[in-house]
Every structure is written in structure tokens, then in C-alpha cells.
Amino acid sequence: MSGSAVPTDLDIAQAAKLLPIWEIAEKMGLGRSDIELYGDHMAKVRLEAVEALADRPNARYVLVTAITPTPLGEGKSTTTVGLGQGMHHIGRTATVAIRQPSQGPTFGIKGGAAGGGYSQVVPMEQFNLHMTGDMHAVTAANNLLAAMIDAHIYQGNALEIDPYSIMWRRVLDVNDRGLRNIVSGLGAKSDGPQRQTGFDITAASEVMAILALTTGLEDMRARFGRVTVGRNRSRQ
């Protein structure tokens, strides 16, 4: 505990007594077979559970879209978690849904996005960092397509892709100013075609946007199939 009379967010998070995640799931009306465990305190809801519970009545939905944070860092996450706690306190069943933070802001001035004080997500360190690894999977999927584009051009460019028209950039889940605009393919000819490109942050990638908007596996495949990565030399 720090010397301050008021415990820090980290002090509060590390002092919390965590329930097993399957007990939390039971309070949400989910069984052990409905969740995929990532240790004792984290889990994913299986897609099959969404279909199996489709006959349940829809709940009321409260969306916290924007807020100007206070000097103490109270913003959307703290407000959202606090609302969930308040609903639980008055005997209502409430589930809070917030996205995993990007490590860019987490390691920047903003800091983590788990909330604050006694209205925060725990385990806080795992939530702010790797959690279930989904952010890294999005990064890998995005960069796989970027590598495929360069490999296609290197192997003869049968689609006649115009390198200057390529708009699909690589991504990384950290803030790295030096990678915003780069020239790739430097070195030997076997290192690929040289072209100007750069890195965006993973949370702002098109893969992440599709993942957030998709309604299911087939819809996700269809959305990825409509992605535009660039134009050919005929400007198509």
C-alpha cells in the first residue's frame, strides 16, 4: 500500500478478492459449458452459447458513448463499471461490456482503461495488457494480408497491383512514432519490393472494425471478402 491515505488504483486492484470466473458466469445465467476458460479469472463466452440462449428476452441496453474525463481519470470505463455496480447493488442483473484496451494508450499518458478506484475491471494488469490474446490475433491477421500483398508483387504481380495505390498498412499495438511512415523492402531484391507504407495502431485497423461490427462467422468472412487493399494499374 502506498503512503497516501487514499489507495491507488493498483493497490485496490491487487487487494481485490477475485471470484472464480465460472461463478461470475453462473450469475449471468451461463453454465461451465458456455464459457472457454483462460485461467481462473478470465473466460470467453462461446459462440454456441449465444445461439443456445437466443430465446431469452432482450435486456435493456445502456450505451456510454463519450465523456470528458475528470483530472482524476474518471471517464467512460469508470462510469460504465460504476453503472454496472450500481445496478447490481439495487438487485438488478447487469453485465458490463467494454473492449480490451490498446497497449498504446496504456503505456502512454492516458494509462490503462480498466476504470479506476473501486469501479474498475479486475484482474487489472491482465485486462490492460494481453488478456486472452485477441489484440495480438488481430495484429497477426492484419499483417498477414500485408505480407501477402508484398509477396504477390514480388512473385510477378499477376493482378498488376499498383504499389503506389496500396492502402493496407501494417499495425502494431504500441505507439511508435518512428513507424508511422516507413519504406519497406530495403535491402536485397529478395527482401521484396520497395514501397512507402507505415504502421497504424491495432485498435484502429480495419480488421478490428470488422470484428466489432460482425454478426457471425459467415458475416465476418463476407466482410473480409469485400476489403479493398489497393487498385491495379487500370485503376480498378
For each residue, the residues with C-beta under 8 A, 3 or more apart:
1: 7 11
2: 7 8 11
3:
4: 7 8
5:
6:
7: 1 2 4 11 12 15
8: 2 4 11 12
9: 12 13 112 114 116 117 120 124
10: 13 14 124
11: 1 2 7 8 14 15
12: 7 8 9 15 16 117 118 120
13: 9 10 16 114 120 122 123 124 125
14: 10 11 124
15: 7 11 12
16: 12 13 122
17:
18: 40 41 122 123
19: 23 24
20: 23 24 40 41
21: 24 25 35 37 39 40 41 42 43
22: 25 26 32 35 37 43
23: 19 20 26 27
24: 19 20 21 27 28
25: 21 22 28 30 31 32 34 35 43 45
26: 22 23 29 30 31
27: 23 24 93
28: 24 25 93 95
29: 26 53 56 93
30: 25 26 34 35 45 49
31: 25 26 34 35
32: 22 25 35
33: 46 49
34: 25 30 31 45 46 48 49 52 53
35: 21 22 25 30 31 32 43 44 45 46 49
36: 43 44 45 46
37: 21 22 40 42 43
38: 42 43 44 131 132
39: 21 42
40: 18 20 21 37
41: 18 20 21 122 123 126
42: 21 37 38 39 123 126 131 132
43: 21 22 25 35 36 37 38
44: 35 36 38 132
45: 25 30 34 35 36 49 50
46: 33 34 35 36 49 50
47: 50 51 216 217
48: 34 51 52
49: 30 33 34 35 45 46 52 53
50: 45 46 47 53 54
51: 47 48 54
52: 34 48 49
53: 29 34 49 50 56
54: 50 51
55:
56: 29 53
57:
58: 61
59: 95
60:
61: 58
62: 83
63:
64: 67 76 79 80 83
65: 76
66: 76
67: 64 75 76 79
68: 75
69: 73 74 75
70: 73 74 75
71:
72: 116
73: 69 70 78 111 116
74: 69 70 78 79 116 117
75: 67 68 69 70 78 79
76: 64 65 66 67 79 80 98
77: 80 81 98 113 114 115 116 120 121
78: 73 74 75 81 82 115 116 117 119 120
79: 64 67 74 75 76 82 83 119
80: 64 76 77 83 84 96 98 115
81: 77 78 84 85 96 98 115 119 120 121
82: 78 79 85 86 115 119
83: 62 64 79 80 86 87 94 96
84: 80 81 87 88 94 95 96
85: 81 82 88 89 119
86: 82 83 89 90
87: 83 84 90 92 93 94
88: 84 85 91 92 93 94
89: 85 86
90: 86 87
91: 88
92: 87 88
93: 27 28 29 87 88
94: 83 84 87 88
95: 28 59 84
96: 80 81 83 84 121
97:
98: 76 77 80 81 113 121
99: 203 212
100: 127 131 134 135
101: 105 106 112 113 114 127 128
102: 105 106 135 173 201 202 203
103: 106 107 128 129 135 173 174
104: 107 108 173 174 175 201 203
105: 101 102 108 110 111 113 175
106: 101 102 103 110 111 112 113 128 129
107: 103 104 174 175
108: 104 105 111 175
109:
110: 105 106 113
111: 73 105 106 108
112: 9 101 106 124 127 128
113: 77 98 101 105 106 110 128
114: 9 13 77 101 120 121 122 124 127 128
115: 77 78 80 81 82 119 120 121
116: 9 72 73 74 77 78 119 120
117: 9 12 74 78 120
118: 12
119: 78 79 81 82 85 115 116
120: 9 12 13 77 78 81 114 115 116 117 124
121: 77 81 96 98 114 115 124 127
122: 13 16 18 41 114 127
123: 13 18 41 42 126 127
124: 9 10 13 14 112 114 120 121 127 128
125: 13 128 129
126: 41 42 123 129 130 131
127: 100 101 112 114 121 122 123 124 131
128: 101 103 106 112 113 114 124 125
129: 103 106 125 126
130: 126 133 135 136
131: 38 42 100 126 127 134 135
132: 38 42 44
133: 130 136 137
134: 100 131 137 138
135: 100 102 103 130 131 138 139 173 202 203
136: 130 133 139 140 173
137: 133 134 140 141
138: 134 135 141 142 171 202 205 207 208 211
139: 135 136 142 143 171 172 173 202 205
140: 136 137 143 144
141: 137 138 144 145 207
142: 138 139 145 146 170 171 202 205 206 207
143: 139 140 146 147 170 171
144: 140 141 147 148
145: 141 142 148 149 168 227 229
146: 142 143 149 150 168 169 170 197
147: 143 144 150 151
148: 144 145 151 152
149: 145 146 152 153 161 166 168 229 230
150: 146 147 153 154 184 185 192 193 195
151: 147 148 154 155 192
152: 148 149 155 157 158 159 161
153: 149 150 157 161 163 192 193
154: 150 151 192 193
155: 151 152 158
156:
157: 152 153 160 161
158: 152 155
159: 152 232
160: 157 232 233 234
161: 149 152 153 157 165 166 229 230 231 232 233
162: 165 166 230 231 232 233 235
163: 153 166 193 195 230
164: 195
165: 161 162 230 231 235
166: 149 161 162 163 195 197 229 230
167: 228 229 230
168: 145 146 149 206 227 229 230
169: 146 197 198 199 200
170: 142 143 146 197 198 199 200
171: 138 139 142 143 199 200 201 202 204 205 207
172: 139 176 179 199 200 201 202
173: 102 103 104 135 136 139 201 202 203
174: 103 104 107 201
175: 104 105 107 108 201
176: 172 179 180 199
177: 180
178:
179: 172 176 182 198 199
180: 176 177 198 199
181: 196 197 198
182: 179 196 197 198 199
183: 186 194 195 196 197
184: 150 192 194 195 197
185: 150 191 192 193 194 195
186: 183 191 194
187: 191
188: 191
189:
190:
191: 185 186 187 188
192: 150 151 153 154 184 185
193: 150 153 154 163 185
194: 183 184 185 186
195: 150 163 164 166 183 184 185
196: 181 182 183
197: 146 166 169 170 181 182 183 184
198: 169 170 179 180 181 182
199: 169 170 171 172 176 179 180 182
200: 169 170 171 172 204 205
201: 102 104 171 172 173 174 175 204 205
202: 102 135 138 139 142 171 172 173 205 208
203: 99 102 104 135 173 208
204: 171 200 201 208
205: 138 139 142 171 200 201 202 208 209
206: 142 168 209 210 227
207: 138 141 142 171 210 211
208: 138 202 203 204 205 211 212
209: 205 206 212 213
210: 206 207 213 214 220 223 224 227
211: 138 207 208 214 220
212: 99 208 209
213: 209 210 223
214: 210 211 219 220 223
215: 219
216: 47 219 220
217: 47 220 221
218: 221 222
219: 214 215 216 222 223
220: 210 211 214 216 217 223 224
221: 217 218 224 225
222: 218 219 225 226
223: 210 213 214 219 220 226 227
224: 210 220 221 227
225: 221 222
226: 222 223
227: 145 168 206 210 223 224
228: 167
229: 145 149 161 166 167 168
230: 149 161 162 163 165 166 167 168
231: 161 162 165 234 235 236
232: 159 160 161 162 235 236
233: 160 161 162
234: 160 231
235: 162 165 231 232
236: 231 232
